[in-house]
Amino acid sequence: MCGIVGYVGSKNATPILLDALEKLEYRGYDSAGIALVSSNGIEVKKTRGRISTLRSITGEVEAGGCTVGIGHTRWATHGEPSDVNSHPHLSRSERVAVVHNGIIENYIELREFLAEHGYVFSTETDSEVVSELIDYYYNGDPIEAVRKAEMQLKGSYALGILFKDYTDQIIALRKDGPLIIGVGEGENFIASDIPAILKHTRSIFRLGERELAILTKDGVTVIDKYGERIEHECEHIDWDVDAAEKGGYAHFMIKEIMEQPEVIAKTINPRIINDKRIDLGLKRITDDDLRGIKAIKIVACGSAYHVGVVAKYFMKKTLGIPVEAELASEFRYDDPIVDEHTLVIIISQSGETLDTLYGLREARSRGARVISIVNVVASSIANESEDVLYTWAGPEIAVATTKAYSTQLVLMNLLNWHIANVKGLMRDDEVARAITQLREIPEQMNGMLSDHEQMQYLASLFFNCHSVFFIGRNIDYALSLEASLKLKEISYVHSEAYAAGELKHGTISLIEDGTLVIALCTYRPLLEKMVSNIKEVKARGAKVIAIINHDDTQTEGVADHVVRIPECSEYAIPSLTIVPLQLFAYYIASHKGCDIDKPRNLAKSVTVE
Ligand code: BG6
């Protein structure tokens, strides 16, 4: 996810673009740039780093400077954060400059096509092909050039485009990526999101799918994908800037919970070929290497570790080899038994957690093969792994992870099935079926998220509780670890996750009248046992909320409250079960008035031991 902005009017564009980009840093902040067009041509200033770094190179804005420009703040997906990979991308001819939010899925094919026509590329990005492709088709008519280029693009794009020959206009185009038009007095704007332009105008409209807009200071013309001019009614935005940065949500955490279906799809889809084959794009670890793997260790911290505990259960079952999840801070001092036949999977949202990085180094020092699952491109863990699979969750602002956790979870499924297929343990048709079921998750999750009132209600009943026990068996136990951590880290309510069968060996002494127990009961083979465990704690005065399958009739009569997950495949159950538990933690913390996005004592990434 990146942030794009554009300004056309009578004022200096530079300070307007820089301020607007600062309001979009929550969309990406590893590099940034602006392009300005005037009779002297197109001038581009761009750099790795945050907007403050960009300010330092744009220098003092000369009075009466350029009044037309575009800007970009980047969250790298293809091509590491660097000066050259940052946007805007200026075509070699210097006739066209582009800022892009989204992913061009066929950029390699387009680079080859353009190279055959003499084009040379200087970046590793997918976005650079857009400026060169528009240049390729440009014969004096900017709209024709943009539309012809668009016909070749596959993927998602929100574009801001400048033409050297047209110093009074910006062209905008979108497909799948968000792009709003801000309508001012004698000035007009484009932006990925509302916060960027609220300071200047509250009249906006959202560009429709594959609509093209031509902005001058005097007006905005919109052309639909059929070439017809269309009008858009402006809406008046009455949010303040803070609310706007959160898309109208009260906190980044709830916004990111709601983004999970979208980012799960973004993380899965580019890795599925023809709806039935997995292509993880591994560069160093070959299929032969994977066939030789005799054991797997998943090494991480916090919620990333909890993904590993969930994945351990389904990988052991599929691959029939020892699979363990280990806390990185323990693994690195544990004299781990790993060798060249061990695959160590490192999971980290930030890619900078020091315990995890040292775990990675320990594994490599002992000859293990290392694949990492990381959300931040070119982070330390990504750079030191043999292969890295990026989650495309976009920047995660809330300290308590949700969307990164969910994208890690689905990516572990793809990795598991790829290894199983390579080892001959899963046939192609079984992989195809599993992929189909995995791709149903976003829709199923949307259904659960639209029904968040039940969790809001349950939180209103229990937000004053002093201690909560999450219990489950097998994968449900793994999920209870994450559910418990979510509650602790944002609401400061003490909580423990327990293997349900273990509770009676001591800790059940803590269960007393009114103690809240949340029983995860989705793992069908052990449901009977879970019903018994619920009866055990209820006999001691506990209140029980049970998370159950859509067709479970046993638990309903035993628990005080039940939360159903929809009918789904076994692969989808972990991803869906965690959603009500994230919401429960969020609403409890909300009722308690906690600082949800920045909980006390916590950091988004712990880069100390
Ligand atoms: C903790 C965070 O500091 O680090 C957790 O609060 C996170 O949310 C854990 O899961 C690991 O961080 P990362 O970036 O390595 O996934």
Boltz pocket constraint, residues with backbone or C-beta under 6 A from the ligand:
constraints:
  - pocket:
      binder: B
      contacts: [[A, 301], [A, 302], [A, 303], [A, 304], [A, 305], [A, 347], [A, 348], [A, 349], [A, 350], [A, 351], [A, 352], [A, 353], [A, 356], [A, 399], [A, 400], [A, 401], [A, 602], [A, 603], [A, 604], [A, 605], [A, 606]]
      max_distance: 6.0
